[in-house]
Amino acid sequence: MHKMIVSNLAHRPLRSLISIVAIALEVTLILLIVGFSLGMLNDTKNRQAGIGADVIVLPPNSSFMIGITGAPAPIKIADVLAKLNHVRSVTPVLLQMTLQSAGTPEIIYGIDLDSYETMGSKFRYLEGGPFQKPDDVLVDDFFAHSKHVKVGDNLDILNHTFHVAGIAPRQ
């Protein structure tokens, strides 16, 4: 049996090489996709654990990967949930996933800062402070370090220019 396998590999070396490369490529791509997915899920889990929320409400037909969903829930749901007697605080958060020019995915969180801070501890700022104007944005220290962004810089996000008001530590 072993002699037949070895002779087949020896008599058809190109086919054997193509088969080996194809299998190696498939395994590598599967590991890459699984690693990418697990990395995004773990990052989302760590960020959500840092906000102090017990329940996150998503609309029907939304993705289980929070940043990929394209179906935001109506803002009126926050008013309905806030009226429940066991609910301490409700804050709307809009998540939008974008691909930057380098092809790297980023998730942008749109928050109402006052209601967001009622859920847990107040934002701690490494530099700058909270929003002052409608076009202000907060970034985390990881983003600021990797993109060389400082307080006062301008960022183009979703075809709009924003002003960096503060840098917060990564949750």
FILUMTOR-599272 format. One line per field, with one value per atom (N, C-alpha, C): x, y, z; residue in one letter. Coordinates in steps of 0.05 Angstrom, whole numbers, m for minus. Last residue first. Example, Ala and Ser with C-alpha at 12.3 -4.5 7.8 and 13.67 -1.06 7.14 Angstrom:
BEGIN
u = (257/273/258/264/246/264) $
v = (m45/m21/1/m114/m90/m66) $
w = (142/143/157/156/156/156) $
dolum = (s/s/s/a/a/a) $
This chain:
BEGIN
u = (m229/m245/m236/m174/m190/m203/m181/m167/m186/m194/m201/m186/m184/m174/m179/m225/m213/m203/m238/m242/m227/m224/m218/m218/m274/m253/m248/m289/m295/m270/m317/m294/m303/m343/m349/m324/m342/m343/m351/m333/m358/m363/m287/m302/m328/m228/m249/m262/m208/m211/m233/m162/m187/m186/m136/m134/m162/m148/m147/m144/m108/m131/m127/m79/m77/m103/m59/m80/m76/m33/m19/m38/m58/m63/m49/m42/m38/m41/m58/m30/m25/m113/m97/m67/m129/m133/m115/m114/m103/m106/m144/m115/m102/m203/m189/m159/m235/m222/m209/m292/m274/m261/m309/m307/m287/m352/m330/m332/m392/m373/m349/m422/m434/m414/m377/m391/m403/m357/m365/m382/m347/m357/m364/m295/m319/m326/m223/m247/m271/m152/m176/m199/m128/m123/m149/m151/m122/m113/m210/m196/m166/m261/m236/m220/m331/m308/m283/m358/m354/m330/m386/m369/m366/m451/m428/m412/m495/m495/m472/m488/m505/m505/m459/m444/m462/m501/m481/m466/m526/m540/m521/m484/m496/m510/m472/m452/m464/m499/m508/m492/m457/m469/m480/m435/m448/m464/m377/m399/m410/m351/m355/m380/m302/m329/m332/m265/m267/m296/m221/m248/m247/m176/m179/m207/m163/m179/m183/m141/m122/m137/m186/m172/m152/m233/m216/m201/m298/m272/m256/m342/m331/m305/m401/m375/m367/m433/m429/m402/m482/m456/m455/m510/m510/m483/m544/m518/m521/m583/m581/m552/m591/m577/m576/m623/m624/m608/m623/m616/m617/m654/m641/m634/m713/m691/m680/m757/m732/m708/m802/m794/m767/m798/m800/m788/m785/m809/m812/m742/m737/m761/m766/m750/m746/m790/m807/m792/m745/m766/m783/m719/m705/m726/m753/m750/m737/m746/m769/m768/m706/m698/m721/m706/m717/m711/m643/m670/m680/m611/m612/m641/m584/m612/m613/m537/m545/m574/m485/m513/m519/m433/m439/m468/m426/m418/m426/m445/m458/m451/m460/m436/m444/m511/m501/m474/m549/m528/m520/m621/m595/m574/m674/m657/m630/m699/m701/m683/m650/m675/m676/m627/m622/m648/m606/m629/m622/m568/m566/m589/m562/m578/m573/m524/m533/m547/m466/m494/m500/m413/m430/m459/m373/m392/m411/m338/m329/m349/m365/m362/m353/m360/m386/m385/m305/m315/m343/m303/m288/m298/m337/m343/m329/m308/m335/m343/m262/m260/m287/m284/m272/m269/m302/m321/m309/m253/m274/m295/m227/m215/m236/m261/m258/m246/m253/m280/m277/m198/m209/m236/m195/m181/m191/m228/m235/m221/m197/m225/m234/m148/m149/m177/m164/m153/m153/m181/m200/m190/m132/m154/m175/m102/m93/m116/m132/m129/m120/m125/m152/m150/m69/m82/m110/m61/m49/m62/m90/m99/m87/m59/m87/m98/m8/m11/m41/m21/m10/m14/m38/m56/m46/9/m15/m35/43/49/25/16/20/26/20/m6/m4/76/62/34/90/99/83/74/58/65/110/104/87/113/137/131/61/73/97/58/39/50/97/101/82/74/100/104/28/26/51/50/32/30/78/93/76/38/56/71/17/0/18) $
v = (1004/990/961/1047/1026/1010/1114/1088/1067/1169/1152/1126/1233/1205/1191/1284/1270/1242/1309/1324/1310/1315/1298/1314/1330/1342/1324/1304/1307/1318/1307/1314/1319/1252/1276/1282/1201/1225/1250/1168/1166/1192/1212/1188/1189/1243/1239/1212/1284/1257/1256/1331/1326/1298/1344/1335/1332/1352/1376/1369/1302/1319/1344/1261/1276/1292/1200/1221/1234/1155/1180/1204/1108/1127/1153/1081/1068/1087/1118/1110/1099/1121/1146/1139/1068/1081/1105/1062/1044/1057/1100/1104/1086/1119/1105/1107/1183/1159/1145/1223/1211/1187/1282/1253/1246/1336/1325/1294/1363/1348/1337/1391/1368/1351/1402/1411/1386/1374/1402/1412/1312/1327/1355/1312/1303/1320/1320/1316/1308/1312/1325/1320/1247/1273/1285/1206/1208/1236/1205/1216/1217/1163/1173/1181/1167/1165/1176/1139/1161/1155/1072/1094/1115/1063/1053/1076/1088/1059/1048/1142/1133/1103/1150/1150/1142/1150/1128/1127/1198/1174/1150/1233/1235/1210/1216/1213/1215/1175/1199/1198/1150/1149/1176/1108/1133/1133/1076/1076/1104/1041/1067/1066/995/998/1025/979/994/996/939/945/960/960/951/958/982/957/946/1030/1008/981/1063/1062/1039/1024/1047/1043/1005/996/1021/1005/1017/1003/995/983/997/1027/1026/1015/1031/1019/1019/1072/1064/1054/1067/1066/1057/1096/1087/1088/1073/1091/1080/1071/1063/1083/1047/1067/1054/1011/1034/1055/975/986/1011/958/946/957/984/991/979/1015/991/995/1061/1062/1036/1049/1066/1066/1022/1007/1023/1065/1043/1028/1096/1108/1086/1060/1069/1081/1056/1033/1041/1101/1100/1077/1092/1106/1105/1027/1054/1066/995/995/1023/986/998/997/942/947/959/921/945/952/892/895/921/891/885/890/897/919/915/847/872/894/790/805/835/775/769/782/825/805/800/829/841/818/813/810/823/859/834/835/897/894/867/886/888/885/907/901/906/881/897/888/883/873/892/905/878/866/946/940/910/962/957/951/968/990/986/924/949/970/887/882/907/908/909/903/899/927/928/843/859/888/830/821/838/852/862/854/821/850/861/770/775/805/778/772/777/789/809/804/739/765/787/704/702/727/722/722/721/713/739/742/657/675/703/639/633/652/659/668/662/630/660/670/577/587/617/578/571/581/590/608/603/543/570/590/504/503/530/521/518/519/517/542/542/461/480/507/443/435/454/466/472/466/443/472/479/389/397/427/391/381/390/409/426/417/365/391/410/324/322/349/344/340/338/342/368/366/287/306/333/230/254/276/193/194/218/201/203/207/190/217/221/136/156/184/114/114/133/122/135/135/90/119/133/39/51/81/30/31/44/25/49/52/m24/0/25) $
w = (541/561/562/535/523/544/559/559/547/513/537/536/492/489/515/461/483/476/414/439/462/348/371/397/302/319/343/237/266/280/174/190/219/137/153/170/115/97/112/160/144/128/185/192/176/191/172/177/246/234/214/271/257/245/338/310/298/391/373/344/416/421/404/363/388/391/332/335/362/308/314/316/304/282/286/350/324/301/391/388/360/383/382/378/390/364/362/444/424/396/471/470/449/434/455/451/423/413/437/412/431/419/376/377/399/354/371/371/329/312/328/368/354/338/425/401/387/468/472/449/500/476/484/552/538/514/541/557/541/541/533/552/559/549/541/586/588/579/624/600/605/639/649/624/646/628/642/706/688/670/711/720/698/685/701/711/665/667/684/660/682/685/614/639/663/576/576/602/585/592/593/567/593/602/513/535/562/470/485/511/417/444/452/368/372/398/353/373/374/299/311/329/285/294/308/227/252/259/187/197/223/137/165/175/89/89/117/88/88/88/93/67/66/133/128/101/137/127/121/194/170/162/230/221/195/282/253/246/332/323/293/379/351/344/439/427/398/491/463/453/556/538/510/618/590/574/685/665/638/716/729/709/715/698/711/742/750/733/718/746/754/654/670/698/627/644/661/595/618/637/552/572/597/526/536/557/511/529/541/478/502/522/434/452/478/404/422/441/368/393/413/337/340/367/324/337/339/260/287/298/223/231/259/207/193/201/246/241/226/260/232/226/315/297/268/337/342/321/312/315/314/303/329/334/267/268/297/266/269/272/263/239/241/311/296/271/351/335/322/418/390/374/481/464/435/531/507/489/601/578/554/634/639/615/627/620/626/634/657/651/598/600/624/595/607/611/566/595/609/516/528/558/507/507/521/509/528/530/465/492/513/423/429/457/426/429/436/415/441/447/362/383/411/336/336/358/345/354/356/319/348/360/265/278/309/259/255/269/266/284/282/223/251/271/180/184/213/188/188/193/184/210/211/130/151/178/105/103/125/118/127/126/92/121/132/38/50/81/32/29/42/39/57/56/m6/21/42/m47/m45/m17/m39/m36/m33/m49/m23/m19/m103/m82/m54/m128/m129/m108/m118/m107/m107/m146/m117/m105/m198/m186/m156/m203/m205/m193/m198/m178/m179/m211/m216/m196/m193/m222/m229/m138/m154/m184/m120/m115/m133/m136/m147/m144/m103/m133/m146/m53/m59/m90/m58/m52/m60/m67/m87/m83/m20/m45/m67/17/19/m7/0/0/0) $
dolum = (q/q/q/r/r/r/p/p/p/a/a/a/i/i/i/g/g/g/a/a/a/v/v/v/h/h/h/f/f/f/t/t/t/h/h/h/n/n/n/l/l/l/i/i/i/d/d/d/l/l/l/n/n/n/d/d/d/g/g/g/v/v/v/k/k/k/v/v/v/h/h/h/k/k/k/s/s/s/h/h/h/a/a/a/f/f/f/f/f/f/d/d/d/d/d/d/v/v/v/l/l/l/v/v/v/d/d/d/d/d/d/p/p/p/k/k/k/q/q/q/f/f/f/p/p/p/g/g/g/g/g/g/e/e/e/l/l/l/y/y/y/r/r/r/f/f/f/k/k/k/s/s/s/g/g/g/m/m/m/t/t/t/e/e/e/y/y/y/s/s/s/d/d/d/l/l/l/d/d/d/i/i/i/g/g/g/y/y/y/i/i/i/i/i/i/e/e/e/p/p/p/t/t/t/g/g/g/a/a/a/s/s/s/q/q/q/l/l/l/t/t/t/m/m/m/q/q/q/l/l/l/l/l/l/v/v/v/p/p/p/t/t/t/v/v/v/s/s/s/r/r/r/v/v/v/h/h/h/n/n/n/l/l/l/k/k/k/a/a/a/l/l/l/v/v/v/d/d/d/a/a/a/i/i/i/k/k/k/i/i/i/p/p/p/a/a/a/p/p/p/a/a/a/g/g/g/t/t/t/i/i/i/g/g/g/i/i/i/m/m/m/f/f/f/s/s/s/s/s/s/n/n/n/p/p/p/p/p/p/l/l/l/v/v/v/i/i/i/v/v/v/d/d/d/a/a/a/g/g/g/i/i/i/g/g/g/a/a/a/q/q/q/r/r/r/n/n/n/k/k/k/t/t/t/d/d/d/n/n/n/l/l/l/m/m/m/g/g/g/l/l/l/s/s/s/f/f/f/g/g/g/v/v/v/i/i/i/l/l/l/l/l/l/i/i/i/l/l/l/t/t/t/v/v/v/e/e/e/l/l/l/a/a/a/i/i/i/a/a/a/v/v/v/i/i/i/s/s/s/i/i/i/l/l/l/s/s/s/r/r/r/l/l/l/p/p/p/r/r/r/h/h/h/a/a/a/l/l/l/n/n/n/s/s/s/v/v/v/i/i/i/m/m/m/k/k/k/h/h/h/m/m/m) $
